[in-house]
Amino acid sequence: MPGFQKKMQRTSRLLFLSSLLTLLTAAAGRTGGVADSQNKAAKQIWAIPGEDIELPCDLTPSKRNDTVNMVLWFKDDGGIPLYNLDARNVGGDLYKAVHWTMSGSLGNRTYFQVDEGNLASARLKVKAVAYEDQGVFRCRVDFDKSPTHNFLVNLTLIEQPTKPVIYDAQGREVTGVGGPFLEGYDLLLTCQVSGGKPRPRVSWWQGDVLLDDVMETPLVSGSASKFTENRLFIGRVTRSLWGAKLECRAESSAQEKSKMVVRKVPLDIYLKPAVVNIVLAEDEIYAGRAVSARCETWGSSPAARIVWRLAGLVIRESSLTTEQRSNFTASKLALVLDKDDDGKELTCRAENPRFPGGVLERTKVLRVLYGPSASVELAIGFNMETLREGDDVKFVCNYRSNPEPSSIEWFHNNKRLEHDVEAGVLLASSTLTLRVLTLAHSGAYSCLVRNSMGEIRSEALAIHMKYAPRCRPGHERQDVVAARDELLRLRCEVEADPRDSMRYSWTRNSSLGDVFAVSHPRPLSSQLEYRPSADEDFGTLACWASNSVGRQKSPCIFNVLPAKPPQKPVDCSLRNESSAMEVNCIPGANGGLPQHFVIEVHSSSESSGLMQQIPQSDQGAAGQASAAMATSTSPAVYQDRNEEPSFQLYGLMPGYDYTIAVFAENSQGRSLPVLIENIRVAEFSQIRRPTDSHFLGDLASVLPQPANVETAFIVIGLIIAVALILVGIGVAIGLVICRRRGASQPAQESLDDFTTPTYISAQRIEPRIRYGSERRRSQRTSLYMEESRNEPDLLQQVDLDIQH
């Protein structure tokens, strides 16, 4: 019977399984193949072996008033559910649903539980999980109306890692003390653990201080290794790690109650010396006197050794003693120094014998007191070979003295120099500056240095003035006037020292930038033959000279100017001499060439009667003068030539009007004339004219002749009458002016004389003419030239009586 019952149980189970598959197929057919839209990523569940766990599954439908038909649990890729809940025949009442589980170890330890009123908290309970229970569980939920839901749960059991193993930078396992490590250098330790699930967290700690929690997973043959590592790297080891212990901790990140695996490693740190001091037994060191020095150092591990150096040389003496204890080392040294040791460096070097580069030095500059020494030289930037007059020079007194000099004195040819800004002698500390050198500055210069230890005078430094070429005084700039195609010989004269290696060059200041080469010049002069043949050839020529000192700063300038006709004389006037009538002018510009002056006398075409005219300026416009000369039909009756514009007129016949023209002439032509018109002499001069002046023909033939003697007397009578009338008018005007002047001015001014004859004696007369209005003004006018006036209150005519 028992065997039969077992056989019936197997048969019933197979029948139930067949019916379940049929139901699943039918259920799938009823859902009409609705797509599962609720598949989600697997939820990770960690567990410890032997622990009870729960796998969640949410039974909440996506549609309202819907019910759960079936709940199926699958493991990994299995097609047969390991657990089944069927609520189709009970109207979706999960508490009355049929539970079915697959027989076996896992099935016997599972149970699906649903809390009343909370479908989202449904879960599959598994008791006492083992390593073979690990895998991905899928919960499938079929609803009456809603689409099917699937939930994935990944169950993983925790595995403890192995005990950490520590390696140094060379890959060697650290079994005891780590190191030694050098202060200031890198530290690298690797903590490695094997296994562990999930992968353990490996970290480095110093006490309660986290140093590093970044882990690395090494690769083995292209795949992830089972080892987990954490490399501790400290870029600069400090003293704080000396004697410290580090911990490598490995623990699981899944459960707080998982065990932590720890490995501790003490560190061996080599330290450099921390402090080095040099102590001298005396504050002042004198040359030739012994002095002791002591060097002390702390902080080296292991203890440091001391090495003395003076100016870089190691001191090895029997007087050297050393004391060493713990991390303290001291050394004592006896020294005898001289003045050559002043300024040298005394160095105490503390070295850690087990620390390559673990060195600390302290240096002390020695100050040895001694008497001074001195020498004189030119300052940087000054060259003895190029010293020249006009430059500045600076001397430096190089001395060695300790203590510093109390005074520095300068001597020129054994004569003591004083600071004098006006004389260009500037004394400042150890330097002497001479401004604007002259030949008097040549000679020997020395300095005297004095301090508390003594004094010394330097050897003298002699200097000699040299200078680059310069124009000889009076030849700096020359103006040369030349005609076109005229050959010029321009001589450039200079002064220079030295005179050897003199070179010359001539340049022209033009757009072409011409440079003229000169051959066979003399030591201190150079001559250039130059012919200006076109307008652009005129301009400025510069002569440049150079010697071994240098090139002259400013060239000798030659301004080549084109020759021009002269300008007319200016300010011409007549003077009455006892022997003749004199014409005096001021020369105008000569056009750059020697000039001479010519005077011509012309008879006026209207000679009958006196001409009442408005006086003109004795320097009328050049255009008017030229027109007057051009329209004058009368020939010149008198002509004279002179080097200066000063002439005397002889033999002019009275009773006639003359026009005087004064010219300037040079090789380029004649200037415009200066005209003095309407000149009439009172009587014939009996003085004979000089032989170099001459009348152009018979004077009587060119002058107009009276018709008869009676006509001449009538004309003379009329002239006299008009003259008397004019004299009367002049006297009246003079009285009026005198009265007005007497009312407004002091009485010492005399009346203006308007009766002065045309033939003036001694000086040129410049009468004052009063205006009718209240304003007063002086007007200078020549009695021999006409000048237009537009003022309404000016006298329109002034007739002068001709009297001798």
C-alpha positions in Angstrom: 0.0 0.0 0.0 2.7 2.6 0.8 4.3 2.1 -2.6 1.0 2.5 -4.3 0.3 5.7 -2.4 3.6 7.2 -3.4 2.8 6.2 -7.0 -0.6 7.9 -6.8 1.0 11.1 -5.3 3.4 11.3 -8.2 0.6 10.7 -10.7 -1.5 13.4 -9.0 1.4 15.9 -9.1 1.9 15.3 -12.8 -1.8 15.7 -13.4 -1.7 18.9 -11.4 1.3 20.2 -13.3 -0.4 19.4 -16.6 -3.5 21.2 -15.5 -1.3 24.1 -14.3 0.4 24.4 -17.7 -3.0 24.3 -19.3 -4.3 27.0 -17.1 -1.2 29.1 -17.7 -1.7 28.7 -21.5 -5.3 29.6 -21.1 -4.5 32.6 -19.0 -2.0 33.7 -21.6 -4.7 33.3 -24.2 -7.1 35.4 -22.1 -4.6 38.2 -21.7 -4.6 38.3 -25.5 -0.8 38.7 -25.5 -0.8 42.1 -23.8 2.7 43.4 -23.6 4.4 43.6 -20.2 5.1 47.2 -19.6 6.3 46.8 -16.0 9.6 45.1 -16.4 12.2 46.8 -14.3 15.9 46.5 -13.4 16.6 43.8 -10.8 16.7 44.9 -7.2 19.8 43.9 -5.4 19.3 41.9 -2.1 22.4 41.0 -0.1 22.3 38.2 2.5 24.6 36.4 4.9 24.5 32.5 4.7 21.8 31.1 7.1 19.9 34.4 7.2 16.1 34.7 6.5 15.3 37.1 3.7 12.3 38.5 1.8 12.0 39.1 -1.9 9.6 41.9 -2.7 6.8 41.8 -5.4 4.3 44.6 -6.0 0.8 43.3 -6.7 -0.8 46.7 -7.3 -2.8 46.7 -10.7 -2.4 49.5 -13.2 -6.2 49.8 -13.6 -8.9 50.5 -11.1 -11.2 47.7 -9.8 -8.9 45.1 -11.2 -7.9 41.8 -9.4 -4.9 39.5 -9.4 -5.4 36.2 -11.2 -2.1 34.5 -10.7 1.4 35.2 -9.1 4.3 33.1 -10.5 7.9 33.1 -9.2 10.8 32.0 -11.5 14.5 31.6 -10.7 17.2 32.5 -13.2 16.2 31.1 -16.7 13.9 28.4 -15.4 10.7 28.0 -17.4 8.8 26.3 -14.6 7.7 28.5 -11.7 9.2 27.5 -8.3 6.2 29.1 -6.5 2.6 29.7 -7.7 -0.4 31.5 -6.3 -3.7 31.0 -8.2 -6.7 33.2 -7.4 -8.8 32.8 -10.5 -11.4 30.5 -9.0 -11.8 32.6 -5.9 -12.6 35.9 -7.7 -9.2 37.4 -7.1 -9.3 36.9 -3.3 -5.6 36.4 -2.5 -6.3 35.1 0.9 -8.3 32.2 -0.5 -6.0 31.6 -3.4 -4.3 28.2 -4.0 -0.5 28.2 -3.1 1.8 25.7 -4.9 5.6 25.3 -4.6 8.0 23.1 -6.5 9.4 20.4 -4.3 13.0 20.6 -3.3 15.3 22.4 -0.9 14.4 26.0 -2.1 10.7 25.3 -2.5 10.3 23.8 0.9 11.9 27.0 2.4 9.7 29.6 0.5 6.3 31.1 1.3 4.5 34.0 -0.4 2.9 36.5 2.0 0.5 39.4 1.3 -0.5 41.9 3.9 -4.1 42.8 4.0 -4.9 46.1 2.3 -1.3 46.6 1.1 -0.7 44.8 -2.2 2.7 46.6 -2.7 4.2 44.9 0.3 3.7 41.4 -1.0 7.0 39.3 -0.7 8.4 35.9 -1.0 10.1 34.7 2.2 13.1 32.4 2.0 14.4 30.8 5.2 18.1 30.1 5.9 19.5 31.1 2.5 22.6 29.3 1.2 25.1 30.0 -1.5 23.2 27.8 -3.9 20.1 30.0 -3.5 21.9 33.0 -5.1 20.4 34.1 -8.4 17.9 36.3 -10.2 14.3 35.8 -9.1 11.4 37.0 -11.3 7.9 37.7 -9.9 5.2 37.6 -12.6 1.8 39.0 -11.8 -1.2 38.4 -14.1 -4.3 40.6 -13.6 -7.8 40.3 -14.8 -7.7 43.5 -16.9 -4.3 45.1 -16.4 -1.2 44.0 -18.3 1.1 41.5 -16.8 3.8 42.8 -14.4 7.3 41.4 -13.9 9.6 42.2 -11.0 13.3 41.1 -10.8 15.2 40.5 -7.6 19.0 39.6 -7.5 19.8 37.7 -4.4 23.6 37.6 -3.6 25.3 36.2 -0.5 28.1 38.1 1.1 31.6 36.6 1.1 34.3 37.8 3.6 37.7 38.9 2.0 41.0 37.5 3.0 43.4 39.3 5.4 45.1 42.3 3.7 48.6 42.0 2.4 50.8 45.2 2.1 53.5 45.7 -0.6 56.1 48.5 -1.0 56.9 50.5 -4.2 59.1 47.7 -5.5 56.4 45.1 -5.0 58.0 43.5 -2.0 55.7 42.4 0.8 56.0 44.4 4.0 56.1 42.0 6.9 57.3 44.3 9.6 58.2 47.9 9.5 57.5 49.9 6.4 60.3 51.9 4.9 62.7 53.5 5.4 61.0 56.5 3.8 62.8 59.8 3.3 61.5 63.2 4.5 60.3 65.3 1.6 60.1 62.3 -0.8 57.3 60.0 -2.0 55.7 57.2 0.0 53.9 54.4 -1.8 52.2 51.4 0.0 49.7 49.0 -1.6 47.1 47.1 0.4 45.7 44.0 -1.4 42.8 41.7 -0.4 41.5 38.6 -2.2 37.9 37.6 -2.7 34.9 39.1 -0.9 31.4 39.5 -2.2 30.4 42.1 -2.8 33.8 43.5 -3.5 35.2 44.8 -0.2 36.0 48.4 0.6 39.7 48.8 1.2 41.0 52.0 2.9 44.1 53.5 4.6 43.9 55.1 8.1 46.3 56.9 10.5 44.5 56.5 13.8 41.0 57.9 13.2 42.1 60.0 10.2 41.1 58.6 6.8 44.1 58.8 4.4 42.8 57.1 1.2 39.6 55.2 0.3 40.1 55.0 -3.5 40.3 51.4 -4.6 41.8 49.9 -7.7 41.0 46.5 -9.3 44.0 45.0 -11.1 43.5 43.2 -14.5 44.7 39.7 -15.0 44.8 38.5 -18.6 42.4 41.2 -19.7 39.7 40.4 -17.1 39.0 41.7 -13.7 41.0 40.1 -10.9 39.6 38.7 -7.7 42.0 41.0 -5.9 41.0 44.5 -4.6 43.8 47.0 -3.9 44.3 50.5 -2.5 47.5 52.3 -3.2 48.4 54.9 -0.6 50.6 57.6 -2.2 52.0 60.5 -0.2 53.8 63.0 -2.4 55.9 64.5 0.3 56.7 62.7 3.6 56.6 65.1 6.6 57.9 64.8 10.1 54.4 64.0 11.3 54.7 60.5 10.0 57.9 59.8 12.0 57.1 56.9 14.3 53.5 56.6 13.0 51.5 53.4 12.3 49.2 53.1 9.3 46.2 50.7 9.1 44.7 49.0 6.0 41.1 48.1 6.6 39.0 45.8 4.4 35.2 45.5 5.0 32.1 44.6 3.0 29.9 47.5 1.8 26.7 45.4 1.8 26.0 44.9 5.5 27.0 46.9 8.5 27.3 43.7 10.6 29.9 42.3 8.2 33.4 41.7 9.8 36.3 44.2 9.2 39.7 42.9 8.4 42.6 45.1 9.5 46.4 45.1 8.9 48.8 47.6 10.7 52.2 48.6 9.5 54.7 50.9 11.5 56.8 53.4 9.4 60.5 54.1 9.5 61.2 57.7 8.5 64.6 59.2 7.9 64.6 62.9 8.7 66.9 65.7 7.6 68.5 68.0 10.1 66.0 70.6 11.2 68.2 73.3 12.8 71.8 74.4 12.2 73.4 77.4 14.0 76.8 79.0 13.9 78.0 80.8 17.0 81.2 83.0 17.1 83.0 83.5 20.4 83.7 87.2 19.5 81.6 89.8 17.9 84.6 91.4 16.0 87.2 89.6 14.1 90.6 91.2 13.5 93.1 90.2 10.9 95.8 87.9 12.4 93.9 87.2 15.6 92.4 83.7 16.4 88.7 83.3 16.8 86.6 80.2 17.7 83.4 79.1 16.1 80.8 76.5 17.2 78.2 74.7 15.0 75.1 73.0 16.5 72.4 70.9 14.8 69.1 69.2 15.8 66.4 67.1 14.3 68.2 64.5 12.2 67.2 60.9 12.3 69.6 59.1 12.5 72.0 61.7 14.1 73.8 64.1 11.7 77.5 64.6 11.1 79.0 68.1 10.7 81.4 69.4 8.0 83.0 72.8 8.0 83.8 74.8 4.9 85.5 78.2 4.4 84.9 79.8 1.0 83.9 76.3 -0.3 87.0 74.5 0.9 86.6 71.8 3.6 88.4 72.5 6.8 90.3 69.5 8.2 92.2 70.6 11.3 93.3 68.8 14.5 91.6 71.6 16.5 88.2 70.4 15.3 86.1 68.7 18.0 82.7 67.0 17.7 80.0 66.2 20.3 77.1 63.9 19.4 74.1 62.6 21.4 70.5 61.5 20.5 69.5 63.8 17.6 71.9 66.6 18.7 75.4 67.2 17.2 77.9 70.0 18.0 81.3 70.9 16.5 83.9 73.5 17.6 86.5 75.1 15.3 89.5 77.6 15.9 90.3 80.0 13.1 93.0 82.6 12.3 91.9 85.0 9.5 93.5 87.8 7.5 92.1 90.6 5.3 91.8 88.2 2.4 89.3 86.3 4.4 87.0 89.3 4.7 83.7 88.7 3.0 84.3 84.9 2.8 81.6 82.5 3.8 82.0 80.1 6.7 79.6 77.2 6.3 78.5 74.5 8.7 77.0 71.6 6.9 74.9 69.0 8.7 74.4 65.7 6.8 72.3 62.7 7.6 74.5 59.7 6.6 71.6 57.5 5.7 69.6 60.2 3.9 71.1 61.0 0.4 70.5 64.7 0.0 69.4 65.1 3.7 71.6 68.2 4.2 71.1 71.5 6.0 73.6 74.3 5.9 74.1 77.5 7.7 76.4 80.2 6.3 77.9 83.1 8.0 79.8 85.9 6.1 83.0 86.8 8.0 83.8 90.4 8.6 87.4 90.9 9.2 88.6 94.3 10.3 91.7 95.7 8.5 93.3 98.8 7.1 92.1 100.0 3.6 93.6 99.4 0.1 92.6 101.5 -2.9 92.9 101.9 -6.7 91.4 104.3 -9.3 89.8 103.4 -12.6 87.2 104.8 -15.0 83.6 103.9 -14.3 81.8 101.4 -16.5 80.8 102.9 -19.8 83.9 105.3 -20.0 86.9 104.5 -22.2 90.3 106.0 -21.8 90.9 105.8 -25.5 87.8 107.8 -26.5 87.9 110.6 -23.9 87.4 113.9 -25.7 86.9 117.5 -24.9 83.4 118.4 -24.0 82.5 114.9 -22.7 82.0 113.9 -19.1 84.1 111.4 -17.2 83.6 109.4 -14.0 86.3 108.0 -11.8 85.7 105.2 -9.3 87.9 104.7 -6.2 87.9 100.9 -5.7 88.7 100.2 -2.1 88.7 97.4 0.4 88.2 98.5 3.9 86.6 97.2 7.0 85.2 99.1 8.7 83.9 101.4 5.9 86.0 104.5 5.2 85.5 107.5 7.3 86.6 109.7 4.4 87.6 109.6 0.7 89.6 112.4 -0.8 90.5 113.0 -4.5 93.6 114.6 -6.0 94.4 116.0 -9.4 98.2 116.3 -10.0 98.7 116.1 -6.2 96.2 118.9 -5.7 93.2 118.1 -3.5 89.9 118.6 -5.3 86.8 120.1 -3.7 83.2 119.7 -4.6 82.2 122.5 -7.0 79.1 122.2 -9.1 79.8 125.4 -11.1 83.3 124.2 -12.0 81.9 120.7 -13.0 83.7 118.8 -10.2 81.2 116.5 -8.5 82.3 114.3 -5.5 80.0 111.6 -4.3 81.0 108.8 -2.0 83.7 106.9 -3.8 83.3 108.6 -7.3 84.6 111.7 -9.0 82.7 113.1 -11.9 84.1 115.8 -14.2 81.6 117.6 -16.4 82.5 119.1 -19.8 86.1 118.1 -20.1 88.7 120.6 -21.3 92.4 120.2 -21.9 93.0 121.5 -18.4 91.5 118.3 -17.0 94.4 116.2 -18.4 96.7 114.8 -15.7 96.9 112.3 -12.9 94.0 111.5 -10.6 94.3 109.5 -7.3 92.2 108.9 -4.2 93.0 108.7 -0.5 90.9 106.3 1.7 90.9 106.5 5.5 89.3 104.4 8.2 89.8 103.6 11.9 92.5 101.0 11.0 94.6 103.4 8.9 94.8 105.2 5.5 96.2 104.7 2.1 96.6 106.7 -1.1 96.1 104.9 -4.5 98.3 105.0 -7.5 97.5 107.8 -9.9 95.5 107.3 -13.1 96.6 109.6 -15.9 94.2 110.7 -18.6 94.7 112.6 -21.9 92.0 114.5 -23.8 91.3 113.4 -27.4 88.5 114.8 -29.4 86.7 114.1 -32.6 87.0 116.7 -35.5 85.2 119.9 -35.2 84.9 123.0 -37.4 87.7 125.5 -37.0 86.3 128.5 -35.2 84.8 130.9 -37.7 84.3 128.1 -40.3 81.2 126.5 -38.8 78.8 127.9 -41.4 79.5 129.8 -44.6 77.1 131.3 -47.2 78.4 131.0 -50.8 76.6 132.8 -53.6 77.2 131.4 -57.0 75.9 131.8 -60.5 74.8 128.8 -62.5 77.6 126.7 -63.9 80.1 128.6 -61.8 82.9 126.4 -60.4 83.2 126.7 -56.6 86.1 125.6 -54.5 84.8 125.0 -51.0 87.4 124.4 -48.2 86.4 122.7 -45.0 88.8 123.3 -42.2 88.6 121.4 -38.9 90.5 120.8 -35.6 91.0 117.2 -34.3 93.2 115.1 -32.0 94.6 112.8 -33.1 95.2 114.0 -36.6 96.0 110.6 -38.1 93.4 108.5 -39.9 91.4 111.6 -40.9 88.6 111.0 -43.3 86.2 113.4 -45.0 82.9 113.2 -46.7 80.6 115.8 -48.2 76.8 115.4 -48.3 74.2 117.5 -50.0 70.9 118.1 -48.2 68.6 117.3 -51.1 66.0 114.7 -51.9 68.7 112.6 -53.7 70.8 112.4 -50.6 74.1 112.8 -52.5 77.4 111.9 -51.0 80.6 113.3 -52.5 83.8 111.5 -52.1 87.0 113.5 -51.5 90.4 112.2 -52.4 93.8 113.3 -51.0 92.6 115.6 -48.3 95.0 117.4 -46.0 95.0 116.3 -42.3 92.9 119.2 -41.1 91.2 120.4 -44.3 89.3 119.2 -47.3 88.5 120.9 -50.6 85.5 120.2 -52.8 85.1 121.5 -56.3 81.4 122.0 -56.9 79.5 123.4 -59.9 75.8 124.1 -59.5 74.3 123.5 -63.0 70.6 123.4 -62.1 68.2 124.9 -59.6 68.3 121.7 -57.4 72.0 121.9 -57.1 71.7 124.9 -54.9 71.2 124.1 -51.2 73.2 123.0 -48.2 76.5 121.1 -48.4 77.8 119.5 -45.2 81.4 118.6 -44.6 81.9 115.6 -42.2 85.3 114.7 -40.8 86.2 111.7 -38.6 89.3 110.3 -36.9 90.1 107.4 -34.7 87.9 108.9 -31.9 84.8 109.3 -34.0 82.9 111.5 -36.4 82.3 115.1 -35.7 78.9 115.8 -34.2 78.0 118.9 -36.2 79.2 119.3 -39.8 80.7 122.4 -41.4 77.9 123.9 -43.4 78.1 125.6 -46.8 74.9 127.2 -48.0 75.2 127.5 -51.8 72.8 130.3 -52.7 71.9 131.3 -56.3 73.0 134.7 -57.4 70.2 137.3 -57.9 69.9 140.9 -59.2 70.3 143.3 -56.3 67.4 145.0 -54.5 66.9 148.7 -55.0 68.5 151.1 -52.5 66.2 152.4 -49.7 65.7 155.5 -47.7 67.3 157.9 -50.3 67.6 161.6 -49.4 69.1 164.9 -50.6 71.7 166.9 -48.7 72.7 170.5 -49.3 76.5 170.8 -49.3 78.4 174.0 -50.0 80.0 172.6 -53.1 77.3 170.3 -54.5 73.9 168.6 -54.1 74.4 165.2 -52.4 72.2 162.1 -52.8 72.6 159.4 -50.0 70.8 156.0 -49.9 71.0 152.8 -47.8 72.0 149.8 -49.8 69.5 147.0 -50.3 70.3 143.2 -50.5 73.1 142.6 -53.0 71.7 139.3 -54.3 74.7 137.5 -53.0 77.2 139.2 -55.4 79.3 142.4 -55.3 77.2 145.3 -56.4 77.7 149.0 -57.4 75.3 151.9 -57.7 74.4 154.1 -60.6 72.7 157.5 -60.5 71.0 159.1 -63.5 69.5 162.6 -63.9 66.6 163.2 -66.3 65.0 166.4 -67.3 61.3 166.6 -66.8 59.1 167.1 -69.9 57.1 169.9 -68.2 59.6 172.6 -67.3 57.5 175.8 -67.6 56.3 177.1 -64.3 56.3 175.6 -60.9 54.4 172.3 -60.5 52.2 172.3 -57.5 52.1 168.6 -56.5 51.3 166.4 -53.5 54.6 165.2 -52.1 55.4 161.5 -52.6 57.5 159.0 -50.7 61.1 159.0 -51.6 60.7 155.2 -52.1 57.7 154.9 -54.4 56.4 151.6 -55.5 58.6 149.7 -57.9 55.8 149.5 -60.4 55.2 153.2 -60.4 58.9 153.9 -60.7 59.3 151.6 -63.6 56.3 153.2 -65.3 57.7 156.7 -64.7 61.0 155.7 -66.2 59.3 154.0 -69.1 57.1 157.0 -70.0 59.8 159.5 -69.6 60.8 160.6 -73.0 63.7 162.9 -71.9 67.1 161.3 -72.0 69.5 161.1 -69.0 71.5 164.3 -68.8 73.8 163.1 -66.1 75.1 159.7 -65.0 77.5 158.6 -62.3 78.7 155.2 -60.8 79.9 154.5 -57.3 80.6 151.5 -55.0 78.4 153.1 -52.3 74.9 154.7 -52.9 76.3 158.2 -52.2 76.6 160.7 -55.0 77.3 164.4 -55.5 75.5 166.3 -58.4 77.4 169.1 -60.2 76.5 171.5 -63.0 72.7 171.3 -63.0 71.1 174.4 -64.6 68.6 176.3 -62.5 65.1 176.9 -63.6 64.4 173.4 -64.7 62.8 170.3 -63.2 64.8 167.1 -62.9 64.1 163.5 -62.0 66.8 161.5 -60.2 67.0 157.7 -60.5 69.3 155.5 -58.4 70.0 151.9 -59.3 71.9 149.0 -57.9 73.8 146.6 -60.3 75.6 143.3 -60.0 76.6 140.7 -62.6 73.0 139.3 -62.6 71.3 142.6 -63.6 70.0 145.9 -62.4 67.5 146.6 -59.7 64.4 148.7 -59.9 65.1 152.4 -59.7 64.5 154.7 -56.8 63.0 158.0 -58.2 63.4 161.5 -56.7 61.2 163.7 -58.9 60.6 167.4 -59.5 64.0 168.6 -58.3 64.8 172.2 -59.2 68.0 174.0 -58.4 68.0 177.7 -57.6 71.2 178.7 -59.4 73.9 177.2 -61.5 76.7 175.5 -59.6 80.1 176.8 -60.6 81.9 173.8 -59.1 83.2 171.4 -61.7 82.1 167.8 -61.6 84.5 164.9 -61.0 86.1 163.4 -64.0 84.5 160.0 -63.5 80.9 161.5 -63.7 79.7 162.8 -67.0 76.9 164.6 -68.8 75.3 162.7 -71.6 75.7 165.3 -74.4 75.2 169.1 -74.2 73.1 169.9 -71.1 71.6 173.0 -72.9 70.6 171.0 -75.9 68.4 168.6 -73.9 66.8 171.2 -71.6 63.7 173.2 -72.9 64.8 176.8 -74.1 62.6 179.9 -73.5 61.2 181.7 -76.6 62.8 184.9 -75.7 64.2 186.9 -72.8 61.0 188.6 -72.1 59.2 185.4 -71.7 61.8 184.2 -69.3 61.4 187.3 -67.1 57.6 186.9 -67.1 58.0 183.3 -66.1 60.5 184.3 -63.4 58.1 187.0 -62.1 55.2 184.6 -61.9 57.4 182.1 -60.0 58.4 184.8 -57.5 54.8 185.9 -57.1 53.6 182.4 -56.5 56.5 181.9 -54.1 55.5 185.0 -52.1 51.9 183.8 -51.9 53.0 180.4 -50.7 55.3 182.0 -48.1 52.4 184.1 -46.8 50.2 181.0 -46.6 53.0 179.1 -44.8 53.4 182.0 -42.2 49.7 182.0 -41.5 49.5 178.3 -41.0 52.6 178.5 -38.8 51.0 181.2 -36.6 47.8 179.1 -36.2 49.8 176.0 -35.3 51.9 177.9 -32.8 48.8 179.3 -31.1 47.2 175.9 -30.8 50.4 174.3 -29.6 50.9 177.1 -27.1 47.5 176.3 -25.6 48.1 172.6 -25.2 51.9 172.1 -25.0 54.8 173.7 -23.3 56.2 176.7 -25.0 59.7 175.3 -25.7 58.6 173.8 -29.0 59.1 176.2 -31.9 57.0 176.6 -35.0 57.5 174.2 -37.9 59.3 176.0 -40.7 57.5 175.5 -44.0 59.7 178.1 -45.7 62.8 175.9 -46.0 64.1 176.0 -49.5 64.2 173.0 -51.8 68.0 172.9 -51.7 68.3 171.7 -48.1 71.4 172.4 -46.1 72.9 169.9 -43.6 70.0 167.6 -42.8 66.8 166.2 -44.3 63.8 168.1 -43.1 60.7 166.3 -41.8 58.0 168.9 -41.1 55.1 168.2 -38.8 51.6 168.8 -40.3 48.7 169.4 -37.9 45.3 168.0 -38.4 42.1 169.9 -38.1 40.4 167.4 -35.6 41.1 167.1 -31.9 43.3 164.1 -32.3 47.0 164.8 -33.0 49.3 162.9 -35.2 52.9 163.4 -36.5 53.4 162.7 -40.1 56.9 162.4 -41.5 57.1 163.3 -45.2 60.0 163.9 -47.6 60.1 167.3 -49.2 61.3 165.7 -52.4 58.7 162.9 -52.9 55.0 162.9 -53.3 52.7 160.8 -51.0 49.0 160.5 -51.3 46.9 161.3 -48.2 43.2 160.5 -47.8 42.6 162.4 -44.6 40.1 165.2 -45.2 41.7 167.7 -42.9 45.2 167.4 -44.4 46.6 170.3 -46.3 46.2 169.3 -49.9 49.1 171.4 -51.3 52.3 172.7 -49.9 54.3 175.0 -52.1 57.9 175.7 -51.1 59.7 178.8 -52.1 63.0 178.2 -53.7 65.6 180.3 -52.0 69.2 180.0 -51.6 
